[in-house]
Amino acid sequence: MEWEIYEFKKTRDGLRYSFYSEGPRGRIGKVIAFQWMRGLGSGTFNLAFGDFNEDTDQLDDRSVSNNHDRLKVLHTVAAVVVDFLRDHPRSIILIKPFTIARARLYQMMISSI
C-alpha cells in the first residue's frame, strides 16, 4: 500500500524535517524535530511535531491547524520516521503528546493505518 505524503526536507544534521500542509486553511509549515534525550542513552530521541510559527521561528506543538489533511500529515510523519531510522538504525523514538486527548487521537490514527 502506497501512502500519499507531502514532500519533506531535512537539515544537514538530519535532526529536523519540514514540510507544508495544503488545505482549506492554506499552506501551513510543519516541523518534526528529533531531540536527543539526555540520560536515556545516545540513541534515544524525542519526536517533537507541530506547526512552524513564523513569528517566533519555533515549532508550536500545541497548535491545531485543522487543514483537513490529517491522514496525509500522519503518513508524512511516518515517512520521516522511516527516513530518520535509515540514518539512525538503532535509535529509539519516543512520542509524548502534550494532552491526553491528542495522545488518544494519535493512537486512533495510528491504529487505523
N, CA, C and O atoms as a DFTB+ gen file, in Angstrom:
452 C
 N C O
     1  1       0.832      -1.170       0.000
     2  2       0.000       0.000       0.000
     3  2       0.883       1.243       0.000
     4  3       1.757       1.380       0.856
     5  1       0.669       2.129      -0.929
     6  2       1.444       3.353      -1.008
     7  2       0.637       4.508      -0.443
     8  3      -0.506       4.741      -0.837
     9  1       1.252       5.226       0.486
    10  2       0.598       6.356       1.128
    11  2       0.880       7.639       0.367
    12  3       1.944       7.808      -0.228
    13  1      -0.084       8.531       0.399
    14  2       0.134       9.864      -0.134
    15  2       0.777      10.694       0.973
    16  3       0.229      10.825       2.068
    17  1       1.956      11.254       0.669
    18  2       2.668      12.057       1.656
    19  2       3.065      13.394       1.035
    20  3       3.068      13.566      -0.184
    21  1       3.400      14.333       1.920
    22  2       3.950      15.599       1.458
    23  2       5.454      15.449       1.255
    24  3       6.108      14.666       1.943
    25  1       5.985      16.196       0.320
    26  2       7.428      16.237       0.123
    27  2       8.037      16.920       1.344
    28  3       7.536      17.949       1.798
    29  1       9.104      16.354       1.870
    30  2       9.734      16.937       3.048
    31  2      11.214      17.182       2.808
    32  3      11.830      16.593       1.920
    33  1      11.766      18.069       3.627
    34  2      13.196      18.382       3.585
    35  2      13.754      18.168       4.976
    36  3      13.038      18.272       5.971
    37  1      15.054      17.863       5.034
    38  2      15.698      17.711       6.343
    39  2      16.958      18.551       6.400
    40  3      17.563      18.880       5.380
    41  1      17.331      18.885       7.613
    42  2      18.546      19.652       7.828
    43  2      19.762      18.755       7.631
    44  3      19.646      17.530       7.596
    45  1      20.920      19.378       7.505
    46  2      22.156      18.617       7.284
    47  2      22.419      17.592       8.371
    48  3      22.887      16.488       8.094
    49  1      22.111      17.964       9.628
    50  2      22.374      17.031      10.720
    51  2      21.320      15.925      10.805
    52  3      21.479      14.978      11.575
    53  1      20.237      16.039      10.015
    54  2      19.211      15.002       9.967
    55  2      18.313      14.944      11.186
    56  3      17.623      13.947      11.401
    57  1      18.311      16.004      11.992
    58  2      17.507      16.004      13.206
    59  2      16.228      16.846      13.093
    60  3      15.380      16.812      13.984
    61  1      16.098      17.588      12.011
    62  2      14.927      18.450      11.838
    63  2      14.407      18.334      10.404
    64  3      15.160      18.467       9.439
    65  1      13.120      18.086      10.294
    66  2      12.465      17.923       8.995
    67  2      11.363      18.971       8.879
    68  3      10.819      19.429       9.884
    69  1      11.044      19.341       7.648
    70  2       9.954      20.291       7.440
    71  2       9.179      19.943       6.175
    72  3       9.717      19.364       5.232
    73  1       7.918      20.308       6.182
    74  2       7.047      20.146       5.016
    75  2       5.881      21.117       5.155
    76  3       5.724      21.767       6.188
    77  1       5.073      21.208       4.115
    78  2       3.906      22.088       4.132
    79  2       2.631      21.282       4.002
    80  3       2.516      20.408       3.143
    81  1       1.679      21.584       4.860
    82  2       0.319      21.059       4.777
    83  2      -0.448      21.964       3.824
    84  3      -0.326      23.187       3.887
    85  1      -1.237      21.359       2.942
    86  2      -2.032      22.134       1.975
    87  2      -3.499      21.797       2.172
    88  3      -3.872      20.624       2.176
    89  1      -4.330      22.811       2.336
    90  2      -5.747      22.559       2.546
    91  2      -6.541      23.849       2.559
    92  3      -6.036      24.897       2.157
    93  1      -7.790      23.778       3.021
    94  2      -8.664      24.947       3.003
    95  2      -8.149      26.110       3.856
    96  3      -8.551      27.252       3.633
    97  1      -7.288      25.853       4.806
    98  2      -6.738      26.929       5.631
    99  2      -5.423      27.448       5.073
   100  3      -4.731      28.244       5.708
   101  1      -5.086      26.976       3.859
   102  2      -3.885      27.467       3.187
   103  2      -2.700      26.546       3.326
   104  3      -2.842      25.350       3.581
   105  1      -1.541      27.116       3.155
   106  2      -0.266      26.391       3.218
   107  2       0.333      26.618       4.601
   108  3       0.688      27.741       4.958
   109  1       0.440      25.538       5.376
   110  2       0.884      25.645       6.760
   111  2       2.185      24.861       6.923
   112  3       2.243      23.665       6.636
   113  1       3.214      25.543       7.382
   114  2       4.503      24.902       7.611
   115  2       4.447      23.971       8.803
   116  3       3.910      24.323       9.854
   117  1       5.004      22.781       8.638
   118  2       5.079      21.771       9.700
   119  2       6.536      21.441       9.956
   120  3       7.362      21.481       9.044
   121  1       6.850      21.112      11.211
   122  2       8.212      20.772      11.590
   123  2       8.196      19.510      12.442
   124  3       7.332      19.333      13.301
   125  1       9.162      18.639      12.190
   126  2       9.404      17.458      13.011
   127  2      10.854      17.566      13.466
   128  3      11.770      17.666      12.649
   129  1      11.047      17.546      14.782
   130  2      12.402      17.646      15.332
   131  2      12.683      16.436      16.209
   132  3      11.873      16.066      17.058
   133  1      13.836      15.828      15.992
   134  2      14.279      14.712      16.818
   135  2      15.262      15.273      17.835
   136  3      16.319      15.793      17.477
   137  1      14.894      15.159      19.118
   138  2      15.687      15.734      20.198
   139  2      16.282      14.615      21.040
   140  3      15.566      13.758      21.558
   141  1      17.613      14.640      21.165
   142  2      18.295      13.618      21.950
   143  2      17.850      13.715      23.404
   144  3      17.805      14.804      23.976
   145  1      17.521      12.572      23.996
   146  2      17.052      12.503      25.380
   147  2      18.238      12.184      26.290
   148  3      18.669      11.035      26.378
   149  1      18.749      13.185      26.947
   150  2      19.873      13.001      27.881
   151  2      19.487      12.015      28.980
   152  3      18.361      12.028      29.477
   153  1      20.416      11.182      29.342
   154  2      20.196      10.244      30.425
   155  2      19.498       8.960      30.013
   156  3      19.361       8.043      30.823
   157  1      19.050       8.880      28.749
   158  2      18.363       7.669      28.286
   159  2      19.172       6.912      27.247
   160  3      18.663       5.984      26.619
   161  1      20.407       7.293      27.064
   162  2      21.259       6.618      26.091
   163  2      21.442       7.464      24.849
   164  3      20.620       8.328      24.543
   165  1      22.519       7.211      24.144
   166  2      22.865       8.044      22.987
   167  2      21.916       7.875      21.811
   168  3      21.895       8.724      20.920
   169  1      21.138       6.811      21.781
   170  2      20.255       6.571      20.652
   171  2      18.779       6.761      20.954
   172  3      17.931       6.237      20.232
   173  1      18.458       7.497      22.001
   174  2      17.058       7.720      22.353
   175  2      16.681       9.159      22.040
   176  3      17.325      10.097      22.510
   177  1      15.625       9.326      21.237
   178  2      15.204      10.649      20.782
   179  2      13.726      10.876      21.064
   180  3      12.919       9.948      21.014
   181  1      13.390      12.116      21.358
   182  2      12.004      12.552      21.436
   183  2      11.624      13.088      20.060
   184  3      12.402      13.804      19.431
   185  1      10.438      12.743      19.601
   186  2       9.931      13.294      18.353
   187  2       8.998      14.440      18.710
   188  3       7.941      14.228      19.303
   189  1       9.389      15.647      18.349
   190  2       8.549      16.832      18.538
   191  2       7.948      17.177      17.182
   192  3       8.647      17.172      16.169
   193  1       6.652      17.475      17.166
   194  2       5.961      17.748      15.908
   195  2       4.961      18.879      16.100
   196  3       4.263      18.939      17.112
   197  1       4.900      19.765      15.128
   198  2       3.908      20.834      15.202
   199  2       4.014      21.791      14.035
   200  3       4.775      21.577      13.090
   201  1       3.230      22.852      14.126
   202  2       3.262      23.900      13.113
   203  2       4.495      24.775      13.327
   204  3       4.966      24.935      14.453
   205  1       5.006      25.332      12.246
   206  2       6.109      26.270      12.341
   207  2       5.527      27.657      12.554
   208  3       4.760      28.149      11.725
   209  1       5.891      28.284      13.664
   210  2       5.418      29.628      13.977
   211  2       6.433      30.631      13.431
   212  3       7.541      30.752      13.953
   213  1       6.045      31.348      12.375
   214  2       6.963      32.288      11.732
   215  2       7.309      33.463      12.635
   216  3       8.399      34.023      12.522
   217  1       6.398      33.851      13.535
   218  2       6.653      34.984      14.432
   219  2       7.766      34.675      15.433
   220  3       8.587      35.538      15.743
   221  1       7.788      33.442      15.937
   222  2       8.789      33.062      16.944
   223  2       9.924      32.239      16.360
   224  3      10.923      31.993      17.036
   225  1       9.780      31.806      15.098
   226  2      10.767      30.954      14.431
   227  2      10.937      29.635      15.191
   228  3      12.036      29.085      15.260
   229  1       9.830      29.134      15.763
   230  2       9.848      27.932      16.592
   231  2       8.759      26.949      16.159
   232  3       7.822      27.304      15.443
   233  1       8.908      25.727      16.606
   234  2       7.906      24.681      16.430
   235  2       6.828      24.891      17.501
   236  3       7.145      25.056      18.679
   237  1       5.562      24.885      17.093
   238  2       4.441      25.041      18.028
   239  2       3.689      23.718      18.084
   240  3       2.911      23.402      17.184
   241  1       3.922      22.938      19.149
   242  2       3.300      21.617      19.241
   243  2       1.916      21.658      19.872
   244  3       1.308      20.610      20.091
   245  1       1.414      22.837      20.165
   246  2       0.072      22.965      20.745
   247  2      -0.955      23.504      19.749
   248  3      -2.137      23.613      20.073
   249  1      -0.516      23.832      18.568
   250  2      -1.429      24.388      17.567
   251  2      -2.333      23.304      16.987
   252  3      -1.972      22.128      16.944
   253  1      -3.498      23.720      16.550
   254  2      -4.449      22.841      15.862
   255  2      -4.754      23.525      14.537
   256  3      -5.520      24.488      14.486
   257  1      -4.145      23.018      13.458
   258  2      -4.297      23.694      12.170
   259  2      -5.585      23.331      11.444
   260  3      -6.105      24.145      10.680
   261  1      -6.114      22.124      11.665
   262  2      -7.386      21.722      11.073
   263  2      -7.461      22.031       9.582
   264  3      -8.394      22.683       9.111
   265  1      -6.467      21.553       8.857
   266  2      -6.380      21.814       7.417
   267  2      -6.973      20.675       6.584
   268  3      -6.765      20.617       5.372
   269  1      -7.701      19.783       7.225
   270  2      -8.417      18.673       6.576
   271  2      -7.511      17.737       5.783
   272  3      -7.912      17.189       4.756
   273  1      -6.281      17.560       6.274
   274  2      -5.336      16.644       5.623
   275  2      -4.621      15.789       6.666
   276  3      -3.464      15.408       6.490
   277  1      -5.326      15.498       7.747
   278  2      -4.750      14.812       8.903
   279  2      -4.042      13.506       8.531
   280  3      -2.939      13.240       9.007
   281  1      -4.672      12.697       7.684
   282  2      -4.081      11.410       7.320
   283  2      -2.806      11.598       6.494
   284  3      -1.818      10.894       6.703
   285  1      -2.830      12.540       5.565
   286  2      -1.638      12.797       4.758
   287  2      -0.497      13.317       5.634
   288  3       0.663      12.968       5.418
   289  1      -0.828      14.148       6.618
   290  2       0.185      14.640       7.553
   291  2       0.744      13.478       8.368
   292  3       1.960      13.365       8.526
   293  1      -0.129      12.610       8.889
   294  2       0.319      11.452       9.663
   295  2       1.210      10.545       8.814
   296  3       2.239      10.068       9.292
   297  1       0.830      10.308       7.584
   298  2       1.641       9.486       6.689
   299  2       3.006      10.130       6.450
   300  3       4.018       9.436       6.361
   301  1       3.027      11.451       6.349
   302  2       4.298      12.155       6.156
   303  2       5.183      12.004       7.383
   304  3       6.384      11.768       7.259
   305  1       4.594      12.140       8.567
   306  2       5.364      11.951       9.800
   307  2       5.937      10.532       9.843
   308  3       7.096      10.343      10.211
   309  1       5.135       9.542       9.471
   310  2       5.612       8.152       9.444
   311  2       6.769       7.996       8.452
   312  3       7.748       7.311       8.747
   313  1       6.661       8.623       7.288
   314  2       7.737       8.552       6.291
   315  2       9.012       9.220       6.813
   316  3      10.117       8.756       6.535
   317  1       8.856      10.300       7.561
   318  2      10.013      10.971       8.164
   319  2      10.682      10.059       9.195
   320  3      11.909       9.981       9.249
   321  1       9.890       9.378      10.001
   322  2      10.447       8.450      10.992
   323  2      11.250       7.354      10.286
   324  3      12.349       7.011      10.723
   325  1      10.711       6.811       9.208
   326  2      11.430       5.780       8.444
   327  2      12.745       6.350       7.910
   328  3      13.783       5.692       7.985
   329  1      12.703       7.565       7.374
   330  2      13.911       8.199       6.856
   331  2      14.937       8.409       7.975
   332  3      16.124       8.142       7.792
   333  1      14.476       8.884       9.120
   334  2      15.359       9.104      10.269
   335  2      16.014       7.786      10.709
   336  3      17.211       7.748      10.995
   337  1      15.229       6.721      10.758
   338  2      15.757       5.429      11.206
   339  2      16.736       4.820      10.208
   340  3      17.566       3.994      10.589
   341  1      16.656       5.204       8.959
   342  2      17.668       4.756       7.982
   343  2      19.044       5.302       8.372
   344  3      20.055       4.611       8.248
   345  1      19.067       6.549       8.842
   346  2      20.324       7.181       9.251
   347  2      20.735       6.817      10.676
   348  3      21.917       6.871      11.015
   349  1      19.762       6.446      11.510
   350  2      19.998       6.119      12.921
   351  2      19.303       4.788      13.230
   352  3      18.326       4.764      13.978
   353  1      19.795       3.686      12.663
   354  2      19.052       2.413      12.707
   355  2      18.852       1.802      14.088
   356  3      17.937       0.994      14.251
   357  1      19.630       2.132      15.057
   358  2      19.492       1.526      16.387
   359  2      18.808       2.479      17.373
   360  3      18.857       2.260      18.584
   361  1      18.184       3.513      16.869
   362  2      17.581       4.520      17.733
   363  2      16.221       4.095      18.276
   364  3      15.518       3.264      17.700
   365  1      15.891       4.691      19.386
   366  2      14.559       4.563      19.990
   367  2      13.926       5.943      19.895
   368  3      14.546       6.944      20.252
   369  1      12.694       5.991      19.414
   370  2      11.990       7.261      19.265
   371  2      10.805       7.278      20.220
   372  3       9.959       6.384      20.202
   373  1      10.762       8.308      21.050
   374  2       9.668       8.487      21.992
   375  2       8.751       9.596      21.494
   376  3       9.211      10.615      20.979
   377  1       7.449       9.384      21.654
   378  2       6.465      10.404      21.277
   379  2       5.544      10.590      22.473
   380  3       4.867       9.653      22.896
   381  1       5.524      11.800      23.014
   382  2       4.665      12.085      24.154
   383  2       3.840      13.334      23.857
   384  3       4.327      14.451      24.029
   385  1       2.593      13.155      23.412
   386  2       1.728      14.318      23.158
   387  2       1.486      15.091      24.452
   388  3       1.551      14.531      25.546
   389  1       1.205      16.391      24.308
   390  2       1.070      17.237      25.483
   391  2      -0.287      17.137      26.175
   392  3      -0.450      17.657      27.279
   393  1      -1.276      16.471      25.542
   394  2      -2.569      16.260      26.211
   395  2      -3.017      14.816      26.015
   396  3      -2.596      14.145      25.073
   397  1      -3.859      14.359      26.900
   398  2      -4.425      13.014      26.783
   399  2      -5.272      12.912      25.528
   400  3      -5.257      11.886      24.848
   401  1      -6.011      13.971      25.215
   402  2      -6.868      13.970      24.022
   403  2      -6.035      13.800      22.756
   404  3      -6.414      13.048      21.858
   405  1      -4.913      14.491      22.682
   406  2      -4.062      14.369      21.494
   407  2      -3.417      12.989      21.443
   408  3      -3.254      12.425      20.361
   409  1      -3.050      12.443      22.592
   410  2      -2.486      11.088      22.635
   411  2      -3.510      10.089      22.106
   412  3      -3.169       9.190      21.337
   413  1      -4.752      10.248      22.516
   414  2      -5.820       9.355      22.050
   415  2      -6.029       9.495      20.545
   416  3      -6.196       8.499      19.842
   417  1      -6.020      10.723      20.057
   418  2      -6.168      10.966      18.618
   419  2      -5.046      10.286      17.848
   420  3      -5.307       9.602      16.859
   421  1      -3.799      10.463      18.284
   422  2      -2.666       9.825      17.609
   423  2      -2.798       8.309      17.640
   424  3      -2.523       7.631      16.650
   425  1      -3.222       7.785      18.786
   426  2      -3.382       6.340      18.922
   427  2      -4.436       5.808      17.953
   428  3      -4.228       4.780      17.309
   429  1      -5.557       6.504      17.852
   430  2      -6.623       6.083      16.915
   431  2      -6.147       6.159      15.473
   432  3      -6.419       5.257      14.681
   433  1      -5.448       7.217      15.130
   434  2      -4.988       7.376      13.756
   435  2      -3.962       6.307      13.393
   436  3      -4.008       5.746      12.298
   437  1      -3.040       6.027      14.306
   438  2      -2.018       5.009      14.027
   439  2      -2.660       3.635      13.921
   440  3      -2.241       2.821      13.098
   441  1      -3.661       3.365      14.733
   442  2      -4.357       2.082      14.677
   443  2      -5.108       1.892      13.358
   444  3      -5.317       0.764      12.912
   445  1      -5.509       2.998      12.743
   446  2      -6.322       2.896      11.537
   447  2      -5.499       2.625      10.272
   448  3      -6.059       2.304       9.224
   449  1      -4.167       2.756      10.371
   450  2      -3.347       2.536       9.156
   451  2      -2.654       1.197       9.167
   452  3      -1.935       0.867       8.224
